[in-house]
Amino acid sequence: MKVLIVDDEEMIRNVLKEYVEFEGNEAFEAGDGMEAVRMCRDNDYDMILMDVMMPKLDGFSAVKEIKKTKDIPVIMLSARGEEYDKLFGFEIGVDDYVTKPFSPKEVMARINAVTKRRNAEKAEEKNDVVQFEGLVIDMAGRNVYVDGEKAELTPKEYEILFYFVKNKGIALTREKLLMDVWGFDFYGDDRTVDTHIKMLRSNLKQYRKFIVTLRGLGYKFEV
């Protein structure tokens, strides 16, 4: 596995590099967001460890640029643990979020967990395309079409819809959605789930009917 470590602190890069290489992976380094974007344009990586606060280009902006052309798993590293930062990171397609100070062993565990989750998603996507009336979901291409028109979903909205489809007909609590879609370490509340599902429903137009609210419990994708 090729891992790109992006942090403006050389000491942190060195520590992470040591652990990444110890587990048999290749480690590459970038000292700021600009350098990371350039490296991702010219090379392919299997995982990115991205600091948030950096000179020239911050981590969030760098991730947005990288995601325009490549779907590389990203784990954010930050001294800031505010819920808003985590929400924003997940909105732009970040896979996990680790707050400094962290244990390098924890970071490696997160890398393994994200890799396992991504591989499981790819296995699920073998079906390629599923359709419910005029709602078409292209799993492999990560595209959604409403009556032939492409729906512009955020990465998190797509993950929610994909999760609903995988668990069709099953009652899902808000807590389970937070755990499985946002990640085991994300401490959000019901409003986080409800806000994203409200936006998802809006984008699905008349097919919002498939996402059924279970009063006092959560939601169910029912066709």
Backbone hydrogen bonds, N-H to C=O, Kabsch-Sander energy under -0.5 kcal/mol:
donor,donor_aa,acceptor,acceptor_aa,energy
3,V,1,M,-0.6
3,V,26,E,-3.1
4,L,47,M,-2.7
5,I,3,V,-0.6
5,I,28,F,-3.6
6,V,4,L,-0.6
6,V,49,L,-3.3
7,D,5,I,-0.6
7,D,30,A,-2.0
10,E,8,D,-0.7
13,R,9,E,-2.0
14,N,10,E,-2.6
15,V,11,M,-2.2
16,L,12,I,-2.5
17,K,13,R,-2.7
18,E,14,N,-2.1
19,Y,15,V,-1.8
20,V,16,L,-2.8
21,E,17,K,-2.7
22,F,18,E,-1.8
23,E,19,Y,-1.3
24,G,21,E,-1.9
25,N,20,V,-1.8
26,E,1,M,-2.8
28,F,3,V,-2.6
30,A,5,I,-2.2
33,G,55,P,-0.7
33,G,57,L,-1.1
36,A,32,D,-1.8
37,V,33,G,-2.4
38,R,34,M,-2.2
39,M,35,E,-2.5
40,C,36,A,-2.2
41,R,37,V,-1.6
42,D,38,R,-1.4
43,N,39,M,-1.6
46,D,2,K,-2.5
47,M,2,K,-1.4
48,I,73,P,-1.9
49,L,4,L,-2.9
50,M,48,I,-0.7
50,M,75,I,-2.5
51,D,6,V,-2.3
51,D,49,L,-0.5
52,V,77,L,-1.5
54,M,52,V,-0.9
57,L,55,P,-2.9
59,G,52,V,-2.9
62,A,58,D,-2.1
63,V,59,G,-2.5
64,K,60,F,-2.2
65,E,61,S,-1.9
66,I,62,A,-2.5
67,K,63,V,-2.8
68,K,64,K,-0.6
68,K,65,E,-0.8
69,T,66,I,-1.4
70,K,66,I,-2.5
72,I,70,K,-1.1
75,I,48,I,-2.8
76,M,74,V,-0.5
76,M,96,D,-2.3
77,L,50,M,-3.2
78,S,98,V,-2.2
81,G,79,A,-0.5
86,K,82,E,-1.6
87,L,83,E,-2.9
88,F,84,Y,-2.7
89,G,85,D,-2.4
90,F,86,K,-2.6
91,E,87,L,-2.1
92,I,88,F,-1.6
93,G,90,F,-1.1
94,V,89,G,-2.6
95,D,74,V,-2.3
96,D,74,V,-1.4
98,V,76,M,-3.1
100,K,78,S,-3.5
106,E,103,S,-0.6
107,V,103,S,-2.0
108,M,104,P,-2.2
109,A,105,K,-2.0
110,R,106,E,-2.4
111,I,107,V,-2.4
112,N,108,M,-2.3
113,A,109,A,-2.2
114,V,110,R,-2.8
115,T,111,I,-2.4
116,K,112,N,-2.3
117,R,113,A,-2.4
118,R,114,V,-2.7
119,N,115,T,-2.3
120,A,116,K,-2.0
121,E,117,R,-2.1
122,K,118,R,-2.2
123,A,119,N,-1.9
124,E,120,A,-2.0
125,E,121,E,-1.8
126,K,123,A,-1.2
127,N,124,E,-1.1
128,D,125,E,-1.8
129,V,127,N,-2.7
130,V,137,I,-2.3
132,F,135,L,-2.8
135,L,132,F,-2.3
136,V,134,G,-0.7
136,V,145,Y,-2.6
137,I,130,V,-3.0
138,D,136,V,-0.6
138,D,143,N,-3.1
139,M,128,D,-3.1
139,M,137,I,-1.0
140,A,128,D,-0.7
142,R,138,D,-1.1
143,N,138,D,-1.7
145,Y,136,V,-3.0
146,V,149,E,-3.3
147,D,134,G,-2.7
147,D,145,Y,-0.6
148,G,134,G,-0.5
149,E,146,V,-1.8
151,A,144,V,-3.3
153,L,151,A,-1.3
156,K,91,E,-0.5
158,Y,154,T,-2.4
159,E,155,P,-2.1
160,I,156,K,-2.2
161,L,157,E,-2.5
162,F,158,Y,-3.1
163,Y,159,E,-2.4
164,F,160,I,-2.5
165,V,161,L,-2.5
166,K,162,F,-2.2
167,N,163,Y,-1.5
168,K,165,V,-1.3
169,G,221,F,-2.8
170,I,167,N,-2.2
172,L,219,Y,-3.1
174,R,217,L,-1.2
177,L,173,T,-2.0
178,L,174,R,-2.5
179,M,175,E,-2.2
180,D,176,K,-2.8
181,V,177,L,-2.6
182,W,177,L,-0.9
182,W,178,L,-0.9
183,G,178,L,-1.0
186,F,183,G,-1.7
187,Y,185,D,-0.6
188,G,186,F,-1.0
192,T,189,D,-1.2
193,V,189,D,-1.0
194,D,190,D,-2.8
195,T,191,R,-2.7
196,H,192,T,-1.7
197,I,193,V,-2.4
198,K,194,D,-2.1
199,M,195,T,-1.8
200,L,196,H,-2.5
201,R,197,I,-2.8
202,S,198,K,-1.8
203,N,199,M,-1.8
204,L,200,L,-1.5
205,K,201,R,-0.7
205,K,202,S,-0.7
207,Y,204,L,-2.1
208,R,205,K,-1.9
209,K,206,Q,-1.1
210,F,207,Y,-1.7
211,I,208,R,-1.7
212,V,210,F,-1.0
212,V,220,K,-3.2
214,L,218,G,-2.9
215,R,213,T,-0.8
217,L,214,L,-2.7
218,G,214,L,-1.5
219,Y,172,L,-2.7
220,K,212,V,-1.9
222,E,210,F,-3.0
222,E,220,K,-0.8
